[in-house]
Amino acid sequence: MNFQQHNPPHPGELIQRTYIDPFNEMTVNGISDKLGVARSTFSRLLNGQSSVSPEIAVRLSTVLGGSPESWLSLQGSFNLHKARQIVDASGLERIDFSQVE
């Protein structure tokens, strides 16, 4: 089964809503320190200006939970949704490899 989320959030938005907004004690500085990254690096992620890299995925998994694969999957879903909005594939045709000699 292929599940497509209608409008997946950027992982940074999910982090903001899930791990920062509900908790008074959680700050961008505090989490970026725990992640071992610069505040500016983490802020860019939260603001959707950068993507979850494999390195950040491992760090997020260790500090916030979930697997690195789940963090990368969230980023992939977001990226694919955005690409589907801008790529015009209407003039493309699938190659029928059973007909290729």
PASEBA-1860 file (N, C-alpha, C; in nm, 3 decimals):
! residues 101
1> MNFQQHNP> 0.085/-0.118/0.000/0.000/0.000/0.000/0.089/0.124/0.000 ~ 0.054/0.221/-0.082/0.130/0.344/-0.093/0.049/0.457/-0.029 ~ 0.096/0.509/0.083/0.024/0.613/0.156/0.087/0.747/0.125 ~ 0.004/0.842/0.080/0.052/0.977/0.053/-0.020/1.073/0.145 ~ 0.056/1.147/0.220/-0.001/1.247/0.307/-0.038/1.368/0.222 ~ -0.156/1.426/0.245/-0.207/1.535/0.163/-0.114/1.656/0.162 ~ -0.079/1.705/0.276/0.008/1.822/0.286/0.104/1.801/0.404 ~ 0.207/1.720/0.384/0.295/1.688/0.497/0.369/1.812/0.546
9> PHPGELIQ> 0.385/1.825/0.677/0.458/1.939/0.731/0.608/1.920/0.711 ~ 0.679/2.031/0.709/0.825/2.024/0.712/0.863/1.968/0.849 ~ 0.966/1.885/0.858/1.005/1.830/0.989/1.029/1.937/1.095 ~ 1.079/2.053/1.054/1.101/2.161/1.149/0.972/2.209/1.212 ~ 0.866/2.214/1.132/0.735/2.253/1.184/0.686/2.151/1.286 ~ 0.706/2.024/1.255/0.667/1.917/1.347/0.745/1.927/1.477 ~ 0.874/1.953/1.469/0.957/1.967/1.589/0.906/2.084/1.673 ~ 0.880/2.196/1.609/0.830/2.315/1.679/0.700/2.284/1.752
17> RTYIDPFN> 0.604/2.224/1.682/0.471/2.195/1.739/0.475/2.088/1.847 ~ 0.563/1.989/1.831/0.562/1.873/1.920/0.657/1.885/2.039 ~ 0.773/1.944/2.014/0.877/1.940/2.117/0.911/2.075/2.180 ~ 0.865/2.184/2.120/0.900/2.315/2.175/0.777/2.389/2.228 ~ 0.677/2.409/2.142/0.560/2.488/2.181/0.488/2.438/2.308 ~ 0.469/2.306/2.324/0.395/2.261/2.443/0.471/2.271/2.576 ~ 0.600/2.296/2.570/0.681/2.291/2.691/0.749/2.425/2.716 ~ 0.719/2.486/2.829/0.778/2.615/2.863/0.930/2.609/2.877
25> EMTVNGIS> 0.982/2.496/2.923/1.125/2.485/2.948/1.206/2.455/2.823 ~ 1.140/2.413/2.715/1.212/2.378/2.593/1.236/2.502/2.508 ~ 1.362/2.523/2.474/1.399/2.638/2.392/1.481/2.591/2.273 ~ 1.489/2.675/2.173/1.572/2.646/2.057/1.716/2.629/2.102 ~ 1.763/2.717/2.188/1.901/2.707/2.239/1.923/2.576/2.313 ~ 1.829/2.539/2.398/1.844/2.417/2.476/1.849/2.293/2.390 ~ 1.760/2.285/2.292/1.758/2.166/2.206/1.880/2.165/2.114 ~ 1.918/2.282/2.061/2.035/2.284/1.972/2.160/2.242/2.050
33> DKLGVARS> 2.170/2.282/2.177/2.282/2.237/2.260/2.281/2.085/2.276 ~ 2.164/2.029/2.306/2.152/1.883/2.322/2.186/1.810/2.192 ~ 2.149/1.870/2.078/2.179/1.810/1.948/2.326/1.824/1.910 ~ 2.395/1.918/1.976/2.535/1.942/1.943/2.553/2.018/1.813 ~ 2.456/2.104/1.781/2.464/2.186/1.660/2.447/2.333/1.698 ~ 2.489/2.420/1.608/2.473/2.563/1.632/2.326/2.601/1.634 ~ 2.295/2.703/1.712/2.157/2.751/1.720/2.106/2.789/1.582 ~ 2.191/2.852/1.501/2.151/2.893/1.366/2.117/2.773/1.279
41> TFSRLLNG> 2.190/2.664/1.294/2.162/2.542/1.218/2.025/2.487/1.254 ~ 1.996/2.481/1.383/1.867/2.429/1.429/1.754/2.524/1.392 ~ 1.778/2.653/1.401/1.676/2.752/1.364/1.640/2.741/1.217 ~ 1.739/2.720/1.131/1.710/2.704/0.987/1.622/2.582/0.964 ~ 1.647/2.474/1.039/1.564/2.355/1.027/1.422/2.385/1.073 ~ 1.408/2.450/1.188/1.275/2.482/1.240/1.197/2.573/1.145 ~ 1.267/2.663/1.077/1.202/2.758/0.987/1.182/2.703/0.847 ~ 1.218/2.577/0.825/1.201/2.516/0.693/1.300/2.564/0.590
49> QSSVSPEI> 1.409/2.626/0.635/1.510/2.678/0.543/1.619/2.575/0.514 ~ 1.621/2.468/0.591/1.714/2.359/0.564/1.641/2.227/0.585 ~ 1.701/2.122/0.535/1.639/1.989/0.539/1.705/1.901/0.644 ~ 1.636/1.795/0.680/1.693/1.695/0.769/1.793/1.613/0.688 ~ 1.919/1.621/0.727/2.025/1.541/0.664/2.037/1.410/0.742 ~ 2.107/1.312/0.686/2.129/1.190/0.764/2.195/1.216/0.899 ~ 2.291/1.310/0.903/2.358/1.342/1.030/2.259/1.401/1.130 ~ 2.178/1.495/1.085/2.079/1.556/1.175/1.975/1.451/1.216
57> AVRLSTVL> 1.939/1.361/1.124/1.842/1.256/1.156/1.892/1.170/1.272 ~ 2.020/1.136/1.271/2.077/1.056/1.381/2.072/1.135/1.511 ~ 2.105/1.262/1.503/2.103/1.348/1.623/1.959/1.364/1.676 ~ 1.864/1.391/1.586/1.724/1.406/1.628/1.673/1.278/1.691 ~ 1.707/1.164/1.632/1.665/1.035/1.685/1.715/1.015/1.827 ~ 1.841/1.048/1.850/1.902/1.029/1.982/1.842/1.123/2.085 ~ 1.819/1.249/2.047/1.776/1.351/2.143/1.623/1.357/2.158 ~ 1.550/1.347/2.047/1.404/1.363/2.054/1.327/1.232/2.043
65> GGSPESWL> 1.392/1.128/1.992/1.324/1.000/1.976/1.292/0.972/1.830 ~ 1.227/0.860/1.807/1.202/0.816/1.671/1.330/0.759/1.612 ~ 1.319/0.704/1.495/1.437/0.649/1.430/1.493/0.750/1.331 ~ 1.620/0.738/1.296/1.674/0.825/1.192/1.596/0.811/1.061 ~ 1.555/0.688/1.034/1.478/0.663/0.912/1.345/0.738/0.912 ~ 1.282/0.749/1.029/1.154/0.821/1.035/1.173/0.971/1.011 ~ 1.284/1.026/1.060/1.311/1.168/1.036/1.340/1.193/0.888 ~ 1.417/1.103/0.827/1.445/1.117/0.684/1.319/1.096/0.601
73> SLQGSFNL> 1.233/1.005/0.645/1.107/0.981/0.574/1.017/1.105/0.578 ~ 1.011/1.171/0.694/0.934/1.295/0.704/0.985/1.399/0.605 ~ 1.117/1.413/0.597/1.175/1.508/0.504/1.146/1.468/0.360 ~ 1.158/1.339/0.330/1.130/1.289/0.196/0.986/1.312/0.154 ~ 0.893/1.290/0.245/0.751/1.313/0.215/0.725/1.460/0.186 ~ 0.786/1.547/0.265/0.771/1.691/0.244/0.829/1.730/0.108 ~ 0.950/1.682/0.078/1.015/1.716/-0.049/0.935/1.666/-0.169 ~ 0.885/1.543/-0.160/0.809/1.486/-0.271/0.679/1.561/-0.294
81> HKARQIVD> 0.613/1.599/-0.186/0.490/1.677/-0.199/0.516/1.809/-0.271 ~ 0.623/1.876/-0.233/0.659/2.003/-0.298/0.694/1.981/-0.445 ~ 0.768/1.875/-0.476/0.806/1.846/-0.615/0.683/1.819/-0.700 ~ 0.586/1.745/-0.645/0.463/1.715/-0.721/0.385/1.842/-0.754 ~ 0.403/1.944/-0.674/0.333/2.070/-0.700/0.397/2.148/-0.814 ~ 0.525/2.128/-0.839/0.592/2.212/-0.940/0.634/2.137/-1.066 ~ 0.644/2.005/-1.062/0.687/1.930/-1.179/0.567/1.894/-1.266 ~ 0.575/1.930/-1.394/0.470/1.895/-1.490/0.513/1.768/-1.563
89> ASGLERID> 0.454/1.656/-1.525/0.488/1.527/-1.585/0.383/1.484/-1.688 ~ 0.292/1.575/-1.723/0.181/1.538/-1.811/0.227/1.496/-1.951 ~ 0.340/1.545/-1.998/0.388/1.510/-2.131/0.483/1.391/-2.132 ~ 0.502/1.329/-2.017/0.594/1.216/-2.009/0.520/1.085/-2.026 ~ 0.588/0.985/-2.082/0.529/0.852/-2.100/0.621/0.747/-2.040 ~ 0.560/0.644/-1.983/0.636/0.532/-1.927/0.696/0.450/-2.041 ~ 0.818/0.405/-2.023/0.881/0.316/-2.121/0.829/0.175/-2.099 ~ 0.786/0.111/-2.205/0.741/-0.028/-2.198/0.860/-0.117/-2.228
97> FSQVE> 0.928/-0.164/-2.126/1.049/-0.242/-2.143/1.023/-0.379/-2.202 ~ 0.900/-0.424/-2.198/0.870/-0.554/-2.260/0.875/-0.544/-2.412 ~ 0.873/-0.425/-2.465/0.877/-0.402/-2.609/1.017/-0.364/-2.659 ~ 1.111/-0.347/-2.568/1.247/-0.307/-2.606/1.327/-0.431/-2.639 ~ 1.398/-0.425/-2.750/1.479/-0.543/-2.791/1.616/-0.538/-2.730
END
